[in-house]
Amino acid sequence: MEEKILNTKKNGMAVLLGSLALYIAAILALIFGAVILDDGKLSGLALLIPGIIWILVGWIPFCGLKVLKPQEALVLTLFGKYIGTLKGEGFYFVNPFCAGVNPAAATKLSQSGDVDNGQQGLLSVLSNSGSAGVAVAQAAENGKKISLKIMTLSNSRQKINDCLGNPIEIGIAVMWRVVDTAKAVFNVDNYKEYLSLQCDTALRNIVRIYPYDVAPGVDTTGDGIADEGSLRGSSETVAQRIRDEIQSKVETAGIEILEARITYLAYAPEIAAVMLQRQQASAIIDARKMIVDGAVGMVEMALERLSERGTVQLDEERKAAMVSNLLVVLCGNKDAQPVVNSGSLY
């Protein structure tokens, strides 16, 4: 389905003024025709009959008047056949028998920019218009407009197993817009629900490739070489892959995915406590390793300084005792309790 833009239909004001002028003329024709008939002249019928006909059917052209605001579009069909799309702000006139089509008009997702279902448009038209035909046409039009603005879709969080089998909860926000109204309306049943489903599917396909945190021996790029990719540490790369995956699925629906962002990432509640203990243990081990490395360096420096300055001469046994005492002091969790030794080691 190819989109056809109707660019030569911005003559709504001329049609509106012309139709109103004809209504005024019809009313005058009715008045003068009735006066002439009262005088017994049948020539008054030549004014009376056209005036009555226009009063009865003159509202039909008003149904072809369409008003669009910036970043709005209206897909039109005539007796089931697609005839074109109105895009861009303006006052349009089209065939009064054309109907707007938007199967997703009443669909409400967790996103910004959803088109309303026409109720507000109906109240506005009924309060400002004196023609019932115009009210009906405008109310239907307001419910069928397609927003071309950038919208944000934020689906509910999903529980997915990562590549190591750990259950995690993740949520994404997707920025998207409609770029081809014909594909969006006619290629899929409901382009909003279709997009939401594809977002969930793409998220699941990409997340199961990565571990939550860096793990050894995991290939996340598909090149057969283990790397350090992870959901927590490679969020930009993961988001880009999710965006590309969604775009490949919604191309047929005339939708462009501008950006995808991870908005929530955490272990599932059933393993969150265990993983927290694991992270704490890993942090404690790293901290202890750093403390021991620092303590050994300080002991070596102390022995070198004492030897260089000749402050005291230590044999191997005294050096061993000094190293033991310094390591206990430097690596202990509590402050050392000083002990004064006034005797000899021997």
N, C-alpha and C positions, 0 to 999 in steps of 0.2 A: 504494500500500500504506500503510494507516494503522496506526500503532503502538497496541496495546492493552496497558495496564498492568494486571497482575493484582495487586490490592492486598488481596484477601481470602483469601490462601493461606498466611498466617503461622500455621499450626497444625501445623507439623512435629513439635514436641515432644510434643503430645498424641497424634498418630498413632504416634510412636515408642514412647511409654510404653504406649499401648494394645496395640500389636503385641507388645511384649515381655511384657505381662501375659497376652495370649492364648497366647503360646508356653509360658509357665509353666503356664497352665491346660491346654494340650494335653499337656504332659509328665505332669502329675498325672493327667489323664484316661487316658493310656496305662498308667500304673502301676496305678491303681485298676481300670481295665477288665481288665487282665491278671490281677489278683488275683481279681476276681469270676469270670472265665472259669475260673480254676483250681478254683474251688469248684463248677464245673458249672452255673453260671447264665449263660444266654444274654443276660441283661440287661446284661452287661458289654460287649457289642458296641455298645450305645448310647453308651458312653464311648470305646471303643477306635477306632471308625471315624472320628468327628469329629476325634479327636486325631491320627490318622494323616494325614487330609486336610489339617489345618492345618500339620502338620510339613512336608508336601510343598509346599504352595502359600503358606504364611504369609510367605515371604520377598518375595513380589511387592510388598506395600505399601512395603517399604523402598526399592524402585526409584523411588518417587515423592517421596522426601525430597531436598530441595535446600537447600544452605547457600550463602549469598552474603555476601561481605565488602563493606565500603563501596566505592562507585564500581564496582560490577560489575553485569552484567545477563546474563540468560539467555533467549534466544529459543526458544520451545517450539512444536513442531508435533505434531499427532496424526494419524497415518496420512497425512502429507503436507499437512495443512491447518494454517495458522497459527492458533493459539488465543490467543496473548498473550505478553507479556514480563514476566519477574520483574526488578524493579529495587530496589536498596537492600539493606542488610544485613538478614539475618534467616534463620530456619529455616522453610522452606516445605514444603508437601505438595501435590503435583499428581497428576494421573492417572499411574499408574505406567507407562503405555504411551506417554507423551509423550517426545519426543526433542528434545534441544537442537541448535540449528543455528548454526554459525559457520564459513563457508567459508574464512575467513582465519585460522583458529586456528593452523595450522602455518606461516603465512607469516612470514618473518623479514626485516625491512628494517633499514636503518641508522638505528635510532630507539630511543628509550627506551620502556619500558612494554609491550613485546610480550608477548602472552599466551603462556604456554608450551604445549607440545604434549600436556600431560597426563601426562607420565612422572613428574614429581615428585609430582603429585597421586595417581597410582596407587601409588607407593611409600608415601606417607603413609597412604593408606586401607588398604592391605594390612597395614601394621604396626600399625594401631590398631583395626581392625574384625575382628570374629569371624565376620562373615557374608559369604559369597562374593557374594551378590546385592547387598549394599550396596557392596562393593568395586567391582564392575563398574559399578554406577550412578554412584558418586561419581567414578570414573576418567573415565567418559565426560563427566560434567558438567564436571569441571575443564578438559577440553580444549575445551569449547564455550562457555565464558564469554566475554563481551565486556567489555573494559575501557572504562569511562566516564571515566577519568582524562585529564588533559591530557598529550599525548605530543608528542615532538619528532622530526620527520622531517628527516634531513640527507642528501639525495641526493648522489651523486658530482658532482664539478665538471664543468661543461659548457664546451665550446669553441663560442662563438657570435660571429658577425660583428655589430659594432655598426652604426649607421646610416651610417657612413662606410666600411664594409667592412673595418675593422680587426678581426682575430680577437682575442678576449679569452677568458679563462677566468674563470668565475664560479661560485660555490656559494651556496646559500641554506639556511637552517634554517626549518622551518615548524612552528609550534605548533598542534595540532589536537586535536579530540576528537569522539567519536560522540555525537550528540544524538537521533537517531532510529534505534533498533536495527532496526526492520522494514525501513526503506529501505536500511540498510547491508547487511542480509543478503539481501534478496530483489530489490532493484532493480539491483544490480550483481553480477557473478560473484565478485569478490574486492575488497572495499572498500579494503584496504591497497595492493594493486597498482594499483588504479584511481587512488587518491590520488597515488601516486608518479608515475604517467604524466602526470597532469594538472599536477603541479608542474613537471615538465620542460617540458611544452608551454607553460604560462603563462610560465615564465621566458624561454623563447626568444621568445615573442611580444612581451614587454615590452622586453627588452634590445635588440632590433633597432630600437627606436624612438629610443634615446638614443645619443649619442656617448660614448666613454670619458671624454673631457675636453671642456670648453667649446669649441664650434666655431661660427664665424659662419654665419648663414643656415640654422640648423637649427630646425625646429618640432617640439618634443616633446609639446606639449599638444593638437595637432590643431585649433587655432583659426586657423591660417593666418598666425600672427605668429611670427617668429623669437624664440627665447628663449635663456636661458643654462642650460637643463637639461642635466645630464650624469650618467653613472653614478657618477663619483667625487665630484661636488659635490652631487648631489641624491639621496643614498642613501635618505633617509627617504621621499621622494616615490616613488622607484622601488619600494621595499619595499612601500609601501601599495598601489601599482597591481598589483604581483604578487599580494599578498594578495587584492585584490578580484577579480582574474582567476581565481585558483584557486577562490575561494568560489563564483563563478558557475558553475563547472564541476562542483563536487562537491555542490551543493545536492541533487541527486536521489539522492545516496548517503547522505543523512542525516548529513553531516559538517559541522562548523563550524570554520572557519579563524580562529584567534584572532590570530595574528601571523605575519609573514614577515620575516626578517632576512637581509641579505647577509652571509655569513661569509667570503667570499674574492673578491677582485677584482684581476685583473692582466692585462697584455697576454700573449698567447700567446708561448711561448718563441721562435718563429721571427721575431718582430718586436720582442721586448722590448729587445734591444740597440739597435736603430735608434731606437726611441721614447725610450730613455734618452738617447741622444745628442741627439735633438731637444729633450728637456726641458732638458738641460744647456746647449745653445746658446741656448735661450730665456731661461734664467736668467742666462747671461753677458751677453746683450744688455740685459736689464732692469737688471743690476747696473752695466754700463757707462753706461747712460743716466742712472742715478741719480748716478754719480760725476761725469759731465760737467755735469749740472745743478747739483750742489753746487759744482764747481770754478768755473763761470761766476759763480755767486752770490758766492763768496769773492773772485774777482777784482774784481767790481763794487764790493764792499764795501771792498776795499783801495784802489782808486782814489778812491772817495768820501772815505774817511778822510784820505788824503794831501792831497786837494784842500781839504777843510774846514780842516785844521790848518795848511796851508801849509808842510808839512815840506819839500817839494821841488817845484819847478816843472818839469813834464814837458811836452815838446811831443808832437805826435801820433806822431812816429817812436819816441820813447822809451816812450810809453805802449804802442805796439804791441809793442815788444821786451819790455817788462815783462809784458804779457798773455801773450805766447808762452812766456816762461820760467815763469810761474806755472802755466799750463795743463800744461806738460810735467811740472812737479814734482807737481802735484795729480792728474793723470790717469795717471801712469806706474805700471807694475807693480813697479818697483824703487825703492829709495831714491835720491834725487837726489844727485849728486856735486857739491859746491860748487866754484865757480870764482871766484876773486877777480880782478876787473878793475880795475886801477889807472890805466888810461888813459882815453881818450875814445872815444865811438862815431864821431867824425868824424875 
